[in-house]
């Protein structure tokens, strides 16, 4: 049985209800990316597509290869794995978005606003992303 416990006091209460003859595992839970994060990143990909004339999917693949590449060993052989953006947790997704903003600024001269920036709406209008 899974149970999400949000505070230390909830944890203390829950521990008193557990069978002492069993073993339990506690895991730190990271929330998945948010819909607003996903929407923001797709707007950024669209703007990069307009600037570069590379398709949005090609740019997404290029940036995933550049920033989400990982390696793991399978049957004694190290293989390259590109993480899927749909599997990124909220913090990892934010880091990926920051890396894309860095790339856009340094490689393309684009200033992409932070999702909470008041200039985000101007950015969307500039690239017809409303």
Backbone atoms as SQL, in Angstrom:
CREATE TABLE atoms (id INTEGER PRIMARY KEY, chain TEXT, resi INTEGER, resn TEXT, atom TEXT, x REAL, y REAL, z REAL);
INSERT INTO atoms VALUES
  (1, 'A', 1, 'UNK', 'N', 0.841, -1.170, 0.000),
  (2, 'A', 1, 'UNK', 'CA', 0.000, 0.000, 0.000),
  (3, 'A', 1, 'UNK', 'C', 0.891, 1.239, 0.000),
  (4, 'A', 2, 'UNK', 'N', 0.582, 2.197, -0.879),
  (5, 'A', 2, 'UNK', 'CA', 1.311, 3.449, -0.933),
  (6, 'A', 2, 'UNK', 'C', 0.522, 4.516, -0.195),
  (7, 'A', 3, 'UNK', 'N', 1.257, 5.358, 0.494),
  (8, 'A', 3, 'UNK', 'CA', 0.621, 6.465, 1.179),
  (9, 'A', 3, 'UNK', 'C', 1.552, 7.655, 1.111),
  (10, 'A', 4, 'UNK', 'N', 0.997, 8.793, 0.740),
  (11, 'A', 4, 'UNK', 'CA', 1.798, 10.014, 0.698),
  (12, 'A', 4, 'UNK', 'C', 1.630, 10.729, 2.027),
  (13, 'A', 5, 'UNK', 'N', 2.761, 11.005, 2.653),
  (14, 'A', 5, 'UNK', 'CA', 2.783, 11.687, 3.945),
  (15, 'A', 5, 'UNK', 'C', 3.538, 12.985, 3.738),
  (16, 'A', 6, 'UNK', 'N', 2.909, 14.092, 4.103),
  (17, 'A', 6, 'UNK', 'CA', 3.462, 15.407, 3.782),
  (18, 'A', 6, 'UNK', 'C', 4.223, 16.084, 4.912),
  (19, 'A', 7, 'UNK', 'N', 3.986, 15.692, 6.144),
  (20, 'A', 7, 'UNK', 'CA', 4.624, 16.389, 7.260),
  (21, 'A', 7, 'UNK', 'C', 5.196, 15.391, 8.253),
  (22, 'A', 8, 'UNK', 'N', 6.166, 15.810, 9.046),
  (23, 'A', 8, 'UNK', 'CA', 6.719, 14.922, 10.067),
  (24, 'A', 8, 'UNK', 'C', 5.661, 14.451, 11.071),
  (25, 'A', 9, 'UNK', 'N', 4.723, 15.307, 11.415),
  (26, 'A', 9, 'UNK', 'CA', 3.698, 14.888, 12.380),
  (27, 'A', 9, 'UNK', 'C', 2.795, 13.803, 11.781),
  (28, 'A', 10, 'UNK', 'N', 2.484, 13.909, 10.482),
  (29, 'A', 10, 'UNK', 'CA', 1.711, 12.848, 9.819),
  (30, 'A', 10, 'UNK', 'C', 2.492, 11.540, 9.834),
  (31, 'A', 11, 'UNK', 'N', 3.800, 11.629, 9.611),
  (32, 'A', 11, 'UNK', 'CA', 4.647, 10.436, 9.618),
  (33, 'A', 11, 'UNK', 'C', 4.647, 9.779, 10.995),
  (34, 'A', 12, 'UNK', 'N', 4.804, 10.572, 12.054),
  (35, 'A', 12, 'UNK', 'CA', 4.797, 10.019, 13.416),
  (36, 'A', 12, 'UNK', 'C', 3.485, 9.295, 13.707),
  (37, 'A', 13, 'UNK', 'N', 2.377, 9.901, 13.349),
  (38, 'A', 13, 'UNK', 'CA', 1.060, 9.276, 13.571),
  (39, 'A', 13, 'UNK', 'C', 0.939, 7.968, 12.800),
  (40, 'A', 14, 'UNK', 'N', 1.395, 8.000, 11.549),
  (41, 'A', 14, 'UNK', 'CA', 1.285, 6.805, 10.716),
  (42, 'A', 14, 'UNK', 'C', 2.179, 5.672, 11.230),
  (43, 'A', 15, 'UNK', 'N', 3.366, 6.003, 11.704),
  (44, 'A', 15, 'UNK', 'CA', 4.275, 4.979, 12.218),
  (45, 'A', 15, 'UNK', 'C', 3.657, 4.198, 13.384),
  (46, 'A', 16, 'UNK', 'N', 2.857, 4.852, 14.188),
  (47, 'A', 16, 'UNK', 'CA', 2.213, 4.187, 15.337),
  (48, 'A', 16, 'UNK', 'C', 1.190, 3.150, 14.907),
  (49, 'A', 17, 'UNK', 'N', 0.702, 3.251, 13.674),
  (50, 'A', 17, 'UNK', 'CA', -0.330, 2.322, 13.193),
  (51, 'A', 17, 'UNK', 'C', 0.242, 1.100, 12.481),
  (52, 'A', 18, 'UNK', 'N', 1.545, 1.072, 12.241),
  (53, 'A', 18, 'UNK', 'CA', 2.158, 0.001, 11.443),
  (54, 'A', 18, 'UNK', 'C', 2.445, -1.242, 12.274),
  (55, 'A', 19, 'UNK', 'N', 2.384, -2.373, 11.594),
  (56, 'A', 19, 'UNK', 'CA', 2.717, -3.654, 12.203),
  (57, 'A', 19, 'UNK', 'C', 4.228, -3.695, 12.436),
  (58, 'A', 20, 'UNK', 'N', 4.660, -3.874, 13.666),
  (59, 'A', 20, 'UNK', 'CA', 6.088, -3.830, 13.998),
  (60, 'A', 20, 'UNK', 'C', 6.852, -5.058, 13.522),
  (61, 'A', 21, 'UNK', 'N', 6.161, -6.101, 13.085),
  (62, 'A', 21, 'UNK', 'CA', 6.830, -7.302, 12.592),
  (63, 'A', 21, 'UNK', 'C', 7.141, -7.225, 11.092),
  (64, 'A', 22, 'UNK', 'N', 6.728, -6.164, 10.442),
  (65, 'A', 22, 'UNK', 'CA', 6.977, -5.998, 9.009),
  (66, 'A', 22, 'UNK', 'C', 8.045, -4.935, 8.785),
  (67, 'A', 23, 'UNK', 'N', 8.619, -4.969, 7.570),
  (68, 'A', 23, 'UNK', 'CA', 9.589, -3.939, 7.171),
  (69, 'A', 23, 'UNK', 'C', 8.896, -3.000, 6.186),
  (70, 'A', 24, 'UNK', 'N', 9.267, -1.739, 6.249),
  (71, 'A', 24, 'UNK', 'CA', 8.658, -0.721, 5.392),
  (72, 'A', 24, 'UNK', 'C', 9.743, 0.087, 4.701),
  (73, 'A', 25, 'UNK', 'N', 9.392, 0.648, 3.560),
  (74, 'A', 25, 'UNK', 'CA', 10.319, 1.461, 2.784),
  (75, 'A', 25, 'UNK', 'C', 9.727, 2.856, 2.645),
  (76, 'A', 26, 'UNK', 'N', 10.546, 3.856, 2.952),
  (77, 'A', 26, 'UNK', 'CA', 10.155, 5.246, 2.738),
  (78, 'A', 26, 'UNK', 'C', 10.889, 5.747, 1.509),
  (79, 'A', 27, 'UNK', 'N', 10.184, 6.442, 0.631),
  (80, 'A', 27, 'UNK', 'CA', 10.804, 7.002, -0.562),
  (81, 'A', 27, 'UNK', 'C', 10.496, 8.479, -0.638),
  (82, 'A', 28, 'UNK', 'N', 11.481, 9.217, -1.128),
  (83, 'A', 28, 'UNK', 'CA', 11.275, 10.627, -1.403),
  (84, 'A', 28, 'UNK', 'C', 10.551, 10.713, -2.736),
  (85, 'A', 29, 'UNK', 'N', 9.447, 11.398, -2.766),
  (86, 'A', 29, 'UNK', 'CA', 8.645, 11.480, -3.974),
  (87, 'A', 29, 'UNK', 'C', 8.868, 12.820, -4.651),
  (88, 'A', 30, 'UNK', 'N', 9.194, 12.789, -5.933),
  (89, 'A', 30, 'UNK', 'CA', 9.343, 14.011, -6.719),
  (90, 'A', 30, 'UNK', 'C', 8.153, 14.106, -7.659),
  (91, 'A', 31, 'UNK', 'N', 7.549, 15.258, -7.703),
  (92, 'A', 31, 'UNK', 'CA', 6.374, 15.449, -8.555),
  (93, 'A', 31, 'UNK', 'C', 6.793, 15.503, -10.014),
  (94, 'A', 32, 'UNK', 'N', 5.921, 15.003, -10.870),
  (95, 'A', 32, 'UNK', 'CA', 6.160, 15.055, -12.305),
  (96, 'A', 32, 'UNK', 'C', 6.057, 16.500, -12.783),
  (97, 'A', 33, 'UNK', 'N', 6.515, 16.727, -13.995),
  (98, 'A', 33, 'UNK', 'CA', 6.450, 18.083, -14.543),
  (99, 'A', 33, 'UNK', 'C', 5.012, 18.572, -14.591),
  (100, 'A', 34, 'UNK', 'N', 4.866, 19.875, -14.585),
  (101, 'A', 34, 'UNK', 'CA', 3.531, 20.464, -14.580),
  (102, 'A', 34, 'UNK', 'C', 3.079, 20.766, -16.006),
  (103, 'A', 35, 'UNK', 'N', 1.804, 20.964, -16.163),
  (104, 'A', 35, 'UNK', 'CA', 1.257, 21.318, -17.480),
  (105, 'A', 35, 'UNK', 'C', 1.816, 22.661, -17.922),
  (106, 'A', 36, 'UNK', 'N', 1.952, 23.607, -16.995),
  (107, 'A', 36, 'UNK', 'CA', 2.488, 24.922, -17.366),
  (108, 'A', 36, 'UNK', 'C', 3.950, 24.810, -17.805),
  (109, 'A', 37, 'UNK', 'N', 4.724, 23.919, -17.177),
  (110, 'A', 37, 'UNK', 'CA', 6.110, 23.701, -17.608),
  (111, 'A', 37, 'UNK', 'C', 6.129, 23.161, -19.035),
  (112, 'A', 38, 'UNK', 'N', 5.259, 22.202, -19.314),
  (113, 'A', 38, 'UNK', 'CA', 5.192, 21.597, -20.634),
  (114, 'A', 38, 'UNK', 'C', 4.792, 22.640, -21.688),
  (115, 'A', 39, 'UNK', 'N', 3.802, 23.444, -21.374),
  (116, 'A', 39, 'UNK', 'CA', 3.338, 24.482, -22.294),
  (117, 'A', 39, 'UNK', 'C', 4.448, 25.492, -22.567),
  (118, 'A', 40, 'UNK', 'N', 5.134, 25.900, -21.520),
  (119, 'A', 40, 'UNK', 'CA', 6.237, 26.854, -21.652),
  (120, 'A', 40, 'UNK', 'C', 7.327, 26.293, -22.560),
  (121, 'A', 41, 'UNK', 'N', 7.717, 25.038, -22.329),
  (122, 'A', 41, 'UNK', 'CA', 8.803, 24.458, -23.111),
  (123, 'A', 41, 'UNK', 'C', 8.412, 24.333, -24.578),
  (124, 'A', 42, 'UNK', 'N', 7.172, 23.989, -24.853),
  (125, 'A', 42, 'UNK', 'CA', 6.736, 23.897, -26.247),
  (126, 'A', 42, 'UNK', 'C', 6.734, 25.273, -26.911),
  (127, 'A', 43, 'UNK', 'N', 6.411, 26.328, -26.160),
  (128, 'A', 43, 'UNK', 'CA', 6.495, 27.683, -26.698),
  (129, 'A', 43, 'UNK', 'C', 7.950, 28.024, -27.033),
  (130, 'A', 44, 'UNK', 'N', 8.866, 27.639, -26.158),
  (131, 'A', 44, 'UNK', 'CA', 10.291, 27.891, -26.398),
  (132, 'A', 44, 'UNK', 'C', 10.769, 27.119, -27.627),
  (133, 'A', 45, 'UNK', 'N', 10.388, 25.837, -27.741),
  (134, 'A', 45, 'UNK', 'CA', 10.762, 25.056, -28.929),
  (135, 'A', 45, 'UNK', 'C', 10.220, 25.707, -30.194),
  (136, 'A', 46, 'UNK', 'N', 8.991, 26.208, -30.139),
  (137, 'A', 46, 'UNK', 'CA', 8.390, 26.860, -31.313),
  (138, 'A', 46, 'UNK', 'C', 9.173, 28.104, -31.716),
  (139, 'A', 47, 'UNK', 'N', 9.570, 28.908, -30.734),
  (140, 'A', 47, 'UNK', 'CA', 10.344, 30.116, -31.021),
  (141, 'A', 47, 'UNK', 'C', 11.703, 29.760, -31.623),
  (142, 'A', 48, 'UNK', 'N', 12.336, 28.736, -31.094),
  (143, 'A', 48, 'UNK', 'CA', 13.632, 28.294, -31.638),
  (144, 'A', 48, 'UNK', 'C', 13.452, 27.785, -33.066),
  (145, 'A', 49, 'UNK', 'N', 12.354, 27.089, -33.303),
  (146, 'A', 49, 'UNK', 'CA', 12.047, 26.602, -34.649),
  (147, 'A', 49, 'UNK', 'C', 11.936, 27.790, -35.619),
  (148, 'A', 50, 'UNK', 'N', 11.237, 28.844, -35.208),
  (149, 'A', 50, 'UNK', 'CA', 11.074, 30.025, -36.063),
  (150, 'A', 50, 'UNK', 'C', 12.431, 30.678, -36.335),
  (151, 'A', 51, 'UNK', 'N', 13.286, 30.734, -35.321),
  (152, 'A', 51, 'UNK', 'CA', 14.607, 31.363, -35.471),
  (153, 'A', 51, 'UNK', 'C', 15.550, 30.538, -36.343),
  (154, 'A', 52, 'UNK', 'N', 15.480, 29.225, -36.251),
  (155, 'A', 52, 'UNK', 'CA', 16.473, 28.381, -36.925),
  (156, 'A', 52, 'UNK', 'C', 15.982, 27.754, -38.225),
  (157, 'A', 53, 'UNK', 'N', 14.687, 27.709, -38.426),
  (158, 'A', 53, 'UNK', 'CA', 14.073, 27.031, -39.558),
  (159, 'A', 53, 'UNK', 'C', 14.308, 25.524, -39.546),
  (160, 'A', 54, 'UNK', 'N', 14.709, 25.003, -38.408),
  (161, 'A', 54, 'UNK', 'CA', 14.731, 23.550, -38.220),
  (162, 'A', 54, 'UNK', 'C', 13.384, 23.179, -37.615),
  (163, 'A', 55, 'UNK', 'N', 12.890, 22.012, -37.922),
  (164, 'A', 55, 'UNK', 'CA', 11.575, 21.642, -37.392),
  (165, 'A', 55, 'UNK', 'C', 11.617, 21.595, -35.865),
  (166, 'A', 56, 'UNK', 'N', 10.452, 21.799, -35.267),
  (167, 'A', 56, 'UNK', 'CA', 10.366, 21.774, -33.809),
  (168, 'A', 56, 'UNK', 'C', 10.812, 20.408, -33.280),
  (169, 'A', 57, 'UNK', 'N', 10.421, 19.324, -33.939),
  (170, 'A', 57, 'UNK', 'CA', 10.825, 17.979, -33.501),
  (171, 'A', 57, 'UNK', 'C', 12.331, 17.791, -33.624),
  (172, 'A', 58, 'UNK', 'N', 12.917, 18.302, -34.717),
  (173, 'A', 58, 'UNK', 'CA', 14.373, 18.194, -34.881),
  (174, 'A', 58, 'UNK', 'C', 15.102, 18.965, -33.784),
  (175, 'A', 59, 'UNK', 'N', 14.613, 20.169, -33.468),
  (176, 'A', 59, 'UNK', 'CA', 15.251, 20.963, -32.410),
  (177, 'A', 59, 'UNK', 'C', 15.083, 20.273, -31.058),
  (178, 'A', 60, 'UNK', 'N', 13.919, 19.707, -30.819),
  (179, 'A', 60, 'UNK', 'CA', 13.692, 18.993, -29.560),
  (180, 'A', 60, 'UNK', 'C', 14.655, 17.812, -29.464),
  (181, 'A', 61, 'UNK', 'N', 14.793, 17.052, -30.544),
  (182, 'A', 61, 'UNK', 'CA', 15.724, 15.918, -30.554),
  (183, 'A', 61, 'UNK', 'C', 17.166, 16.382, -30.336),
  (184, 'A', 62, 'UNK', 'N', 17.542, 17.472, -31.005),
  (185, 'A', 62, 'UNK', 'CA', 18.901, 18.002, -30.872),
  (186, 'A', 62, 'UNK', 'C', 19.178, 18.409, -29.419),
  (187, 'A', 63, 'UNK', 'N', 18.247, 19.124, -28.810),
  (188, 'A', 63, 'UNK', 'CA', 18.447, 19.613, -27.445),
  (189, 'A', 63, 'UNK', 'C', 18.387, 18.484, -26.424),
  (190, 'A', 64, 'UNK', 'N', 17.533, 17.495, -26.665),
  (191, 'A', 64, 'UNK', 'CA', 17.515, 16.318, -25.779),
  (192, 'A', 64, 'UNK', 'C', 18.849, 15.591, -25.868),
  (193, 'A', 65, 'UNK', 'N', 19.381, 15.451, -27.080),
  (194, 'A', 65, 'UNK', 'CA', 20.670, 14.783, -27.257),
  (195, 'A', 65, 'UNK', 'C', 21.780, 15.579, -26.569),
  (196, 'A', 66, 'UNK', 'N', 21.694, 16.882, -26.618),
  (197, 'A', 66, 'UNK', 'CA', 22.718, 17.750, -26.033),
  (198, 'A', 66, 'UNK', 'C', 22.647, 17.759, -24.506),
  (199, 'A', 67, 'UNK', 'N', 21.433, 17.756, -23.928),
  (200, 'A', 67, 'UNK', 'CA', 21.291, 17.963, -22.489),
  (201, 'A', 67, 'UNK', 'C', 20.702, 16.789, -21.696),
  (202, 'A', 68, 'UNK', 'N', 20.089, 15.834, -22.370),
  (203, 'A', 68, 'UNK', 'CA', 19.462, 14.725, -21.635),
  (204, 'A', 68, 'UNK', 'C', 20.114, 13.383, -21.924),
  (205, 'A', 69, 'UNK', 'N', 21.321, 13.425, -22.444),
  (206, 'A', 69, 'UNK', 'CA', 22.044, 12.194, -22.762),
  (207, 'A', 69, 'UNK', 'C', 22.564, 11.571, -21.471),
  (208, 'A', 70, 'UNK', 'N', 22.435, 10.272, -21.381),
  (209, 'A', 70, 'UNK', 'CA', 22.912, 9.543, -20.216),
  (210, 'A', 70, 'UNK', 'C', 23.487, 8.219, -20.716),
  (211, 'A', 71, 'UNK', 'N', 24.173, 7.539, -19.844),
  (212, 'A', 71, 'UNK', 'CA', 24.764, 6.243, -20.209),
  (213, 'A', 71, 'UNK', 'C', 24.416, 5.230, -19.134),
  (214, 'A', 72, 'UNK', 'N', 24.213, 3.988, -19.569),
  (215, 'A', 72, 'UNK', 'CA', 24.020, 2.909, -18.610),
  (216, 'A', 72, 'UNK', 'C', 24.632, 1.641, -19.186),
  (217, 'A', 73, 'UNK', 'N', 24.914, 0.714, -18.303),
  (218, 'A', 73, 'UNK', 'CA', 25.533, -0.538, -18.721),
  (219, 'A', 73, 'UNK', 'C', 24.483, -1.631, -18.788),
  (220, 'A', 74, 'UNK', 'N', 24.409, -2.283, -19.945),
  (221, 'A', 74, 'UNK', 'CA', 23.486, -3.391, -20.163),
  (222, 'A', 74, 'UNK', 'C', 24.303, -4.573, -20.682),
  (223, 'A', 75, 'UNK', 'N', 24.262, -5.669, -19.958),
  (224, 'A', 75, 'UNK', 'CA', 24.994, -6.879, -20.321),
  (225, 'A', 75, 'UNK', 'C', 26.479, -6.583, -20.542),
  (226, 'A', 76, 'UNK', 'N', 27.030, -5.718, -19.684),
  (227, 'A', 76, 'UNK', 'CA', 28.441, -5.404, -19.741),
  (228, 'A', 76, 'UNK', 'C', 28.833, -4.388, -20.805),
  (229, 'A', 77, 'UNK', 'N', 27.853, -3.858, -21.525),
  (230, 'A', 77, 'UNK', 'CA', 28.137, -2.892, -22.585),
  (231, 'A', 77, 'UNK', 'C', 27.519, -1.545, -22.207),
  (232, 'A', 78, 'UNK', 'N', 28.324, -0.494, -22.293),
  (233, 'A', 78, 'UNK', 'CA', 27.795, 0.831, -22.000),
  (234, 'A', 78, 'UNK', 'C', 27.017, 1.342, -23.219),
  (235, 'A', 79, 'UNK', 'N', 25.772, 1.740, -22.980),
  (236, 'A', 79, 'UNK', 'CA', 24.948, 2.247, -24.067),
  (237, 'A', 79, 'UNK', 'C', 24.507, 3.677, -23.755),
  (238, 'A', 80, 'UNK', 'N', 24.223, 4.415, -24.818),
  (239, 'A', 80, 'UNK', 'CA', 23.761, 5.787, -24.682),
  (240, 'A', 80, 'UNK', 'C', 22.238, 5.789, -24.621),
  (241, 'A', 81, 'UNK', 'N', 21.709, 6.563, -23.703),
  (242, 'A', 81, 'UNK', 'CA', 20.262, 6.667, -23.532),
  (243, 'A', 81, 'UNK', 'C', 19.890, 8.144, -23.513),
  (244, 'A', 82, 'UNK', 'N', 18.884, 8.502, -24.284),
  (245, 'A', 82, 'UNK', 'CA', 18.367, 9.870, -24.262),
  (246, 'A', 82, 'UNK', 'C', 17.087, 9.842, -23.435),
  (247, 'A', 83, 'UNK', 'N', 17.080, 10.620, -22.355),
  (248, 'A', 83, 'UNK', 'CA', 15.912, 10.647, -21.481),
  (249, 'A', 83, 'UNK', 'C', 14.724, 11.260, -22.223),
  (250, 'A', 84, 'UNK', 'N', 13.542, 10.762, -21.934),
  (251, 'A', 84, 'UNK', 'CA', 12.322, 11.319, -22.504),
  (252, 'A', 84, 'UNK', 'C', 11.853, 12.478, -21.633),
  (253, 'A', 85, 'UNK', 'N', 11.438, 13.563, -22.256),
  (254, 'A', 85, 'UNK', 'CA', 10.972, 14.706, -21.464),
  (255, 'A', 85, 'UNK', 'C', 9.724, 14.350, -20.666),
  (256, 'A', 86, 'UNK', 'N', 8.942, 13.413, -21.157),
  (257, 'A', 86, 'UNK', 'CA', 7.720, 13.014, -20.436),
  (258, 'A', 86, 'UNK', 'C', 8.038, 12.289, -19.133),
  (259, 'A', 87, 'UNK', 'N', 9.255, 11.799, -18.991),
  (260, 'A', 87, 'UNK', 'CA', 9.656, 11.088, -17.779),
  (261, 'A', 87, 'UNK', 'C', 10.401, 11.972, -16.779),
  (262, 'A', 88, 'UNK', 'N', 10.668, 13.224, -17.159),
  (263, 'A', 88, 'UNK', 'CA', 11.402, 14.112, -16.266),
  (264, 'A', 88, 'UNK', 'C', 10.515, 14.565, -15.107),
  (265, 'A', 89, 'UNK', 'N', 11.097, 14.620, -13.939),
  (266, 'A', 89, 'UNK', 'CA', 10.420, 15.172, -12.772),
  (267, 'A', 89, 'UNK', 'C', 10.494, 16.692, -12.855),
  (268, 'A', 90, 'UNK', 'N', 9.733, 17.341, -12.001),
  (269, 'A', 90, 'UNK', 'CA', 9.601, 18.795, -12.032),
  (270, 'A', 90, 'UNK', 'C', 10.952, 19.518, -12.001),
  (271, 'A', 91, 'UNK', 'N', 11.837, 19.135, -11.086),
  (272, 'A', 91, 'UNK', 'CA', 13.138, 19.804, -10.967),
  (273, 'A', 91, 'UNK', 'C', 14.028, 19.537, -12.172),
  (274, 'A', 92, 'UNK', 'N', 14.027, 18.293, -12.666),
  (275, 'A', 92, 'UNK', 'CA', 14.827, 17.962, -13.852),
  (276, 'A', 92, 'UNK', 'C', 14.313, 18.703, -15.078),
  (277, 'A', 93, 'UNK', 'N', 12.989, 18.843, -15.156),
  (278, 'A', 93, 'UNK', 'CA', 12.392, 19.552, -16.277),
  (279, 'A', 93, 'UNK', 'C', 12.787, 21.025, -16.239),
  (280, 'A', 94, 'UNK', 'N', 12.802, 21.618, -15.041),
  (281, 'A', 94, 'UNK', 'CA', 13.221, 23.022, -14.888),
  (282, 'A', 94, 'UNK', 'C', 14.675, 23.195, -15.314),
  (283, 'A', 95, 'UNK', 'N', 15.519, 22.241, -14.926),
  (284, 'A', 95, 'UNK', 'CA', 16.929, 22.297, -15.306),
  (285, 'A', 95, 'UNK', 'C', 17.069, 22.215, -16.829),
  (286, 'A', 96, 'UNK', 'N', 16.315, 21.338, -17.468),
  (287, 'A', 96, 'UNK', 'CA', 16.346, 21.205, -18.924),
  (288, 'A', 96, 'UNK', 'C', 15.903, 22.512, -19.582),
  (289, 'A', 97, 'UNK', 'N', 14.851, 23.129, -19.066),
  (290, 'A', 97, 'UNK', 'CA', 14.378, 24.406, -19.614),
  (291, 'A', 97, 'UNK', 'C', 15.457, 25.478, -19.470),
  (292, 'A', 98, 'UNK', 'N', 16.142, 25.508, -18.338),
  (293, 'A', 98, 'UNK', 'CA', 17.222, 26.481, -18.124),
  (294, 'A', 98, 'UNK', 'C', 18.364, 26.251, -19.117),
  (295, 'A', 99, 'UNK', 'N', 18.679, 24.985, -19.372),
  (296, 'A', 99, 'UNK', 'CA', 19.745, 24.673, -20.328),
  (297, 'A', 99, 'UNK', 'C', 19.357, 25.115, -21.739),
  (298, 'A', 100, 'UNK', 'N', 18.092, 24.972, -22.084),
  (299, 'A', 100, 'UNK', 'CA', 17.618, 25.400, -23.402),
  (300, 'A', 100, 'UNK', 'C', 17.678, 26.931, -23.509),
  (301, 'A', 101, 'UNK', 'N', 17.284, 27.619, -22.442),
  (302, 'A', 101, 'UNK', 'CA', 17.373, 29.089, -22.452),
  (303, 'A', 101, 'UNK', 'C', 18.830, 29.529, -22.622),
  (304, 'A', 102, 'UNK', 'N', 19.747, 28.848, -21.940),
  (305, 'A', 102, 'UNK', 'CA', 21.171, 29.150, -22.055),
  (306, 'A', 102, 'UNK', 'C', 21.629, 28.940, -23.505),
  (307, 'A', 103, 'UNK', 'N', 21.257, 27.807, -24.086),
  (308, 'A', 103, 'UNK', 'CA', 21.590, 27.509, -25.474),
  (309, 'A', 103, 'UNK', 'C', 21.037, 28.588, -26.402),
  (310, 'A', 104, 'UNK', 'N', 19.771, 28.928, -26.233),
  (311, 'A', 104, 'UNK', 'CA', 19.124, 29.910, -27.115),
  (312, 'A', 104, 'UNK', 'C', 19.831, 31.264, -27.038),
  (313, 'A', 105, 'UNK', 'N', 20.242, 31.645, -25.846),
  (314, 'A', 105, 'UNK', 'CA', 20.912, 32.935, -25.681),
  (315, 'A', 105, 'UNK', 'C', 22.318, 32.913, -26.291),
  (316, 'A', 106, 'UNK', 'N', 23.094, 31.882, -25.953),
  (317, 'A', 106, 'UNK', 'CA', 24.493, 31.841, -26.369),
  (318, 'A', 106, 'UNK', 'C', 24.698, 31.381, -27.810),
  (319, 'A', 107, 'UNK', 'N', 23.817, 30.560, -28.320),
  (320, 'A', 107, 'UNK', 'CA', 23.980, 30.050, -29.684),
  (321, 'A', 107, 'UNK', 'C', 23.149, 30.819, -30.712),
  (322, 'A', 108, 'UNK', 'N', 22.005, 31.366, -30.274),
  (323, 'A', 108, 'UNK', 'CA', 21.094, 32.000, -31.223),
  (324, 'A', 108, 'UNK', 'C', 20.846, 33.480, -30.938),
  (325, 'A', 109, 'UNK', 'N', 21.346, 33.959, -29.809),
  (326, 'A', 109, 'UNK', 'CA', 21.125, 35.353, -29.446),
  (327, 'A', 109, 'UNK', 'C', 19.703, 35.659, -29.001),
  (328, 'A', 110, 'UNK', 'N', 18.955, 34.638, -28.625),
  (329, 'A', 110, 'UNK', 'CA', 17.565, 34.812, -28.192),
  (330, 'A', 110, 'UNK', 'C', 17.506, 35.004, -26.681),
  (331, 'A', 111, 'UNK', 'N', 16.715, 35.938, -26.237),
  (332, 'A', 111, 'UNK', 'CA', 16.477, 36.129, -24.813),
  (333, 'A', 111, 'UNK', 'C', 15.096, 35.560, -24.499),
  (334, 'A', 112, 'UNK', 'N', 15.100, 34.402, -23.901),
  (335, 'A', 112, 'UNK', 'CA', 13.847, 33.725, -23.564),
  (336, 'A', 112, 'UNK', 'C', 13.516, 34.016, -22.110),
  (337, 'A', 113, 'UNK', 'N', 12.363, 34.598, -21.853),
  (338, 'A', 113, 'UNK', 'CA', 12.008, 34.930, -20.470),
  (339, 'A', 113, 'UNK', 'C', 11.701, 33.686, -19.640),
  (340, 'A', 114, 'UNK', 'N', 11.877, 33.831, -18.346),
  (341, 'A', 114, 'UNK', 'CA', 11.513, 32.801, -17.372),
  (342, 'A', 114, 'UNK', 'C', 9.988, 32.654, -17.400),
  (343, 'A', 115, 'UNK', 'N', 9.453, 31.485, -17.079),
  (344, 'A', 115, 'UNK', 'CA', 7.992, 31.302, -17.111),
  (345, 'A', 115, 'UNK', 'C', 7.222, 32.302, -16.246),
  (346, 'A', 116, 'UNK', 'N', 7.832, 32.798, -15.177),
  (347, 'A', 116, 'UNK', 'CA', 7.143, 33.744, -14.296),
  (348, 'A', 116, 'UNK', 'C', 7.395, 35.204, -14.683),
  (349, 'A', 117, 'UNK', 'N', 8.197, 35.418, -15.704),
  (350, 'A', 117, 'UNK', 'CA', 8.560, 36.775, -16.111),
  (351, 'A', 117, 'UNK', 'C', 7.360, 37.460, -16.777),
  (352, 'A', 118, 'UNK', 'N', 7.155, 38.722, -16.457),
  (353, 'A', 118, 'UNK', 'CA', 6.041, 39.465, -17.053),
  (354, 'A', 118, 'UNK', 'C', 6.232, 39.647, -18.562),
  (355, 'A', 119, 'UNK', 'N', 7.469, 39.516, -19.043),
  (356, 'A', 119, 'UNK', 'CA', 7.736, 39.662, -20.479),
  (357, 'A', 119, 'UNK', 'C', 7.401, 38.406, -21.278),
  (358, 'A', 120, 'UNK', 'N', 6.954, 37.354, -20.622),
  (359, 'A', 120, 'UNK', 'CA', 6.630, 36.120, -21.334),
  (360, 'A', 120, 'UNK', 'C', 5.522, 36.349, -22.359),
  (361, 'A', 121, 'UNK', 'N', 4.535, 37.148, -22.017),
  (362, 'A', 121, 'UNK', 'CA', 3.442, 37.415, -22.961),
  (363, 'A', 121, 'UNK', 'C', 3.962, 38.161, -24.187),
  (364, 'A', 122, 'UNK', 'N', 4.867, 39.123, -24.003),
  (365, 'A', 122, 'UNK', 'CA', 5.489, 39.820, -25.139),
  (366, 'A', 122, 'UNK', 'C', 6.249, 38.832, -26.020),
  (367, 'A', 123, 'UNK', 'N', 6.959, 37.917, -25.376),
  (368, 'A', 123, 'UNK', 'CA', 7.715, 36.889, -26.097),
  (369, 'A', 123, 'UNK', 'C', 6.772, 36.036, -26.945),
  (370, 'A', 124, 'UNK', 'N', 5.663, 35.611, -26.343),
  (371, 'A', 124, 'UNK', 'CA', 4.685, 34.796, -27.080),
  (372, 'A', 124, 'UNK', 'C', 4.120, 35.580, -28.274),
  (373, 'A', 125, 'UNK', 'N', 3.834, 36.863, -28.081),
  (374, 'A', 125, 'UNK', 'CA', 3.301, 37.687, -29.172),
  (375, 'A', 125, 'UNK', 'C', 4.329, 37.863, -30.287),
  (376, 'A', 126, 'UNK', 'N', 5.602, 38.047, -29.892),
  (377, 'A', 126, 'UNK', 'CA', 6.659, 38.233, -30.887),
  (378, 'A', 126, 'UNK', 'C', 6.764, 37.020, -31.817),
  (379, 'A', 127, 'UNK', 'N', 6.560, 35.844, -31.266),
  (380, 'A', 127, 'UNK', 'CA', 6.659, 34.618, -32.054),
  (381, 'A', 127, 'UNK', 'C', 5.291, 34.031, -32.416),
  (382, 'A', 128, 'UNK', 'N', 4.247, 34.808, -32.246),
  (383, 'A', 128, 'UNK', 'CA', 2.872, 34.384, -32.558),
  (384, 'A', 128, 'UNK', 'C', 2.498, 33.095, -31.853),
  (385, 'A', 129, 'UNK', 'N', 2.831, 33.017, -30.583),
  (386, 'A', 129, 'UNK', 'CA', 2.605, 31.786, -29.828),
  (387, 'A', 129, 'UNK', 'C', 1.416, 31.895, -28.865),
  (388, 'A', 130, 'UNK', 'N', 0.482, 32.769, -29.152),
  (389, 'A', 130, 'UNK', 'CA', -0.653, 32.908, -28.227),
  (390, 'A', 130, 'UNK', 'C', -1.778, 31.989, -28.623);
